[in-house]
Amino acid sequence: MSLRIWILLLSLSVLWGGSFFFAKVALAELAPLTVVFCRVALAAVALNLVLAASGRSLVRAGAPFGSYAAMGLLNNLVPFGLIFWGQTQIASGLASILNATTPLFTLLVAHFITHDERIGGLKLGALLIGMVGVAVLMGPTAIVDSRGAAGQIACLGAALSYAFAGVYGRRFATLGVAPLEAAAGQVTASAMLILPIMLIVDQPWLLPAPPGATTGAALACLALLSTALAYVLYFRILAVAGATNLLLVTFLIPVTAILLGVLILGERLAPRHFGGMILIGLSLALIDGRIAGFLRPAK
């Protein structure tokens, strides 16, 4: 990859890694579903304005609104809700490490749902290493620490939802939907789906006081930087560097999330968390194929 693509990739990892930090800040004053709604609603406004500026719109004949809704459910509403609730129980850095298991779940989902992405010997070994990493990450204390265990399971559930979204999202290419339009469609559908649920569950009008400026800034950064801008970078990298190189961002996201959590939020991770992250990173490197490529004799 060129230096420009590496810069885009690092920028994307910072934006997505920062989302765990911004969410943790916002969750100090707001309930998880309210944070989800603010994230997708503000991002929807921003992306639809970009579409309008380019002379396009989601409202057109033949627009796949059903697919937008399904993708919004799998890629935004369910995983955001689970991760944000999980972050009320565990550190943001730990949540980001668990989120890095998404490619492992994608491997499993694609194996059972698709016909062209089967698990071979190398990928099976990588999957087993990744699962051991998750076990090390959670540790034996998960049995007695029910709150922490529930938070970790919620983040793993989010990774599983992302995996289904990744497999389902392949249909947008066959539907002829432009990447920016797909991104705007899914966050718009997500905002419409989460709004009534958020109003019923969170009842934000019962907050003892309006959110402060810090929370407002965190929500703005979460929506505009870690969602709207991140999607633009995501689809740009995908177009010029391909899905294999884009997978590298999975290795980098926890670095930003952990650094922000430790330096600003005062979070601390146990040695087993780093051990689990190393195992998960090794499994992702095996899936990615780079280790095999380095070890393969040159011709």
C-alpha positions in Angstrom: 0.0 0.0 0.0 1.1 3.5 -0.6 2.0 6.0 2.1 -1.3 7.8 1.5 -3.3 4.6 2.0 -1.4 3.9 5.2 -2.3 7.3 6.5 -6.0 6.8 5.7 -5.8 3.4 7.4 -4.2 4.8 10.5 -6.7 7.7 10.5 -9.6 5.2 10.3 -8.2 3.2 13.2 -7.9 6.3 15.3 -11.5 7.4 14.5 -13.0 3.9 15.3 -10.7 3.4 18.3 -11.8 6.9 19.5 -15.5 5.8 19.3 -15.0 3.7 22.5 -13.6 6.7 24.3 -16.3 9.1 23.1 -19.0 6.6 24.0 -17.6 6.1 27.5 -17.6 9.8 28.1 -21.2 10.2 26.9 -22.4 7.2 29.0 -21.5 9.1 32.1 -24.6 11.2 31.7 -26.7 9.3 29.1 -28.3 5.9 28.8 -26.9 3.5 26.1 -29.8 3.7 23.7 -29.8 7.5 23.9 -26.1 7.5 22.9 -26.9 5.0 20.0 -29.7 7.3 18.7 -27.6 10.4 18.9 -24.7 8.7 17.1 -26.7 7.4 14.2 -29.1 10.4 13.9 -26.3 13.0 13.7 -24.3 10.8 11.3 -27.4 10.4 9.2 -27.9 14.1 8.9 -24.2 14.6 8.0 -24.2 11.9 5.4 -27.5 12.9 3.8 -26.1 16.5 3.5 -23.1 15.1 1.7 -25.4 13.1 -0.6 -27.5 16.2 -1.3 -24.4 18.3 -2.0 -23.4 15.7 -4.7 -26.9 15.9 -6.3 -28.0 12.5 -4.9 -30.7 11.4 -2.5 -31.9 8.2 -0.7 -35.4 9.0 -1.8 -35.5 7.6 -5.3 -37.4 4.9 -7.3 -36.1 1.4 -6.6 -34.1 2.4 -3.5 -33.5 -0.8 -1.3 -35.1 0.5 1.9 -35.6 -3.0 3.2 -31.9 -3.7 2.8 -31.0 -0.4 4.5 -33.2 -1.3 7.5 -31.7 -4.8 7.8 -28.1 -3.5 7.5 -28.9 -0.7 10.0 -30.2 -3.3 12.4 -27.2 -5.6 12.1 -24.4 -3.1 11.6 -25.5 -0.2 13.8 -28.5 -0.7 16.1 -27.7 -4.1 17.7 -23.9 -3.8 17.9 -23.9 -0.2 19.1 -26.5 -1.0 21.7 -24.6 -4.0 23.0 -21.2 -2.3 23.0 -22.5 0.8 24.7 -24.3 -1.2 27.4 -21.2 -3.4 27.8 -19.1 -0.3 28.3 -21.2 0.5 31.4 -19.8 -2.7 32.9 -16.2 -2.9 31.5 -13.4 -0.6 30.4 -13.5 0.9 26.9 -10.1 -0.7 26.1 -11.4 -4.1 26.9 -14.5 -3.5 24.8 -12.3 -2.6 21.8 -10.3 -5.8 22.2 -13.4 -7.9 22.2 -14.7 -6.0 19.2 -11.5 -7.2 17.4 -13.0 -10.7 17.3 -15.4 -9.6 14.5 -13.3 -11.2 11.7 -13.3 -14.5 13.7 -17.1 -14.5 13.8 -17.3 -13.4 10.2 -15.3 -16.5 9.3 -17.8 -18.7 11.0 -20.9 -16.9 9.7 -19.5 -16.9 6.1 -18.7 -20.6 6.3 -22.3 -21.6 7.2 -24.2 -19.0 5.1 -22.2 -18.5 1.9 -20.9 -21.0 -0.6 -17.6 -19.4 -1.5 -16.0 -18.7 1.9 -15.3 -22.0 3.5 -13.0 -22.5 6.5 -9.8 -24.3 5.5 -7.1 -25.8 7.6 -5.2 -22.5 8.2 -8.3 -20.6 9.0 -9.5 -23.3 11.4 -6.3 -23.1 13.3 -6.6 -19.3 13.4 -10.1 -19.6 14.6 -9.1 -21.9 17.5 -6.2 -19.5 18.5 -8.7 -16.6 18.5 -11.2 -18.5 20.7 -8.4 -19.3 23.1 -7.5 -15.6 23.1 -11.1 -14.8 24.1 -11.0 -17.3 26.9 -7.8 -15.8 28.2 -9.3 -12.4 27.9 -12.3 -13.2 30.0 -10.3 -15.2 32.5 -11.5 -17.4 35.3 -12.9 -14.4 37.2 -15.7 -14.1 34.7 -17.4 -17.0 36.6 -17.7 -14.9 39.8 -17.8 -11.4 38.2 -21.2 -11.6 36.7 -21.4 -7.9 35.7 -18.0 -7.9 34.0 -18.8 -11.2 32.3 -22.2 -9.8 31.0 -20.4 -6.8 29.6 -17.8 -8.9 27.8 -20.5 -11.2 26.4 -22.5 -8.2 25.2 -19.4 -6.9 23.3 -18.9 -10.4 21.8 -22.6 -10.4 20.7 -21.9 -7.1 19.0 -18.9 -8.7 17.1 -21.3 -11.5 16.0 -23.8 -8.9 14.8 -21.1 -7.1 12.8 -20.2 -10.5 11.2 -23.7 -11.0 10.0 -23.7 -7.4 8.7 -20.5 -8.0 6.8 -21.9 -11.0 5.0 -25.3 -9.4 4.4 -23.7 -6.1 3.2 -22.2 -7.8 0.2 -25.5 -7.6 -1.6 -25.2 -3.8 -2.0 -22.6 -4.3 -4.7 -25.0 -6.5 -6.7 -27.8 -4.0 -6.1 -25.7 -1.2 -7.7 -25.8 1.0 -4.5 -22.9 3.4 -4.2 -20.9 3.1 -0.9 -21.8 6.5 0.4 -25.4 5.9 -0.4 -25.3 2.6 1.5 -23.7 4.2 4.5 -26.3 7.0 4.6 -29.1 4.6 4.1 -28.1 2.3 6.9 -27.6 5.1 9.5 -30.8 6.8 8.5 -32.7 3.5 8.9 -31.0 2.9 12.2 -32.1 6.3 13.5 -35.7 5.6 12.6 -35.6 2.1 14.1 -34.0 3.1 17.4 -36.0 6.3 18.1 -39.2 4.7 19.5 -37.2 2.0 21.4 -35.0 4.7 22.9 -38.0 6.9 23.9 -39.7 3.9 25.6 -36.7 2.4 27.4 -34.5 5.4 28.3 -37.2 8.1 28.6 -34.5 10.8 28.2 -36.9 13.6 29.3 -36.6 12.2 32.9 -32.9 13.1 33.1 -32.2 15.0 36.3 -30.3 17.7 34.3 -29.5 18.4 30.7 -26.2 16.8 29.5 -23.2 19.0 29.9 -20.9 20.4 27.2 -18.4 17.6 27.6 -21.2 15.0 26.8 -22.4 17.1 23.8 -18.8 17.3 22.4 -18.4 13.5 22.9 -21.6 12.8 21.0 -20.7 15.2 18.2 -17.3 13.5 17.8 -18.8 10.0 18.0 -21.3 10.8 15.3 -19.4 13.1 12.9 -15.9 11.7 13.3 -16.2 8.1 14.4 -19.3 7.4 12.2 -19.8 9.8 9.3 -16.2 10.6 8.5 -15.1 7.0 9.3 -17.5 5.5 6.8 -16.2 7.8 4.1 -12.6 6.7 4.8 -13.7 3.0 5.1 -15.3 2.9 1.7 -12.4 4.9 0.2 -9.8 2.4 1.5 -12.0 -0.5 0.4 -12.1 0.9 -3.1 -8.4 1.4 -3.6 -6.7 -1.1 -1.3 -9.2 -4.0 -1.0 -10.9 -5.9 1.8 -7.7 -7.8 2.8 -5.7 -4.6 3.5 -8.7 -3.0 5.1 -8.7 -5.8 7.7 -5.5 -4.3 9.1 -7.6 -1.7 10.8 -8.8 -4.4 13.2 -5.3 -4.8 14.6 -5.0 -1.0 15.2 -8.4 0.0 16.8 -7.6 -1.4 20.3 -4.4 0.6 20.4 -6.2 3.9 20.2 -9.0 2.8 22.5 -6.6 1.5 25.2 -4.3 4.5 25.1 -7.3 7.0 25.4 -8.8 4.9 28.2 -5.6 4.6 30.2 -4.3 8.2 29.6 -7.6 10.1 30.0 -10.2 7.9 31.7 -7.7 6.3 34.1 -8.7 2.7 33.1 -6.4 -0.2 33.8 -6.2 -3.5 32.0 -5.0 -6.8 33.6 -2.0 -8.8 32.1 -4.5 -11.4 30.8 -6.2 -8.8 28.7 -3.0 -8.1 26.8 -2.3 -11.8 26.5 -5.7 -12.4 25.0 -5.2 -9.4 22.6 -1.9 -10.9 21.4 -3.6 -14.3 20.7 -6.5 -12.6 18.9 -4.0 -10.5 16.9 -2.1 -13.6 15.9 -5.3 -15.3 14.8 -6.3 -12.3 12.7 -2.8 -12.2 11.1 -3.2 -15.9 10.1 -6.7 -15.2 8.6 -5.3 -12.2 6.8 -2.6 -14.4 5.1 0.3 -12.1 5.8 2.2 -14.6 8.0 1.8 -17.3 5.5 3.0 -14.9 2.8 6.1 -14.0 4.8 7.0 -17.6 5.5 6.4 -18.8 1.9 9.8 -19.2 0.1 10.4 -16.6 -2.6 10.4 -17.9 -6.1 
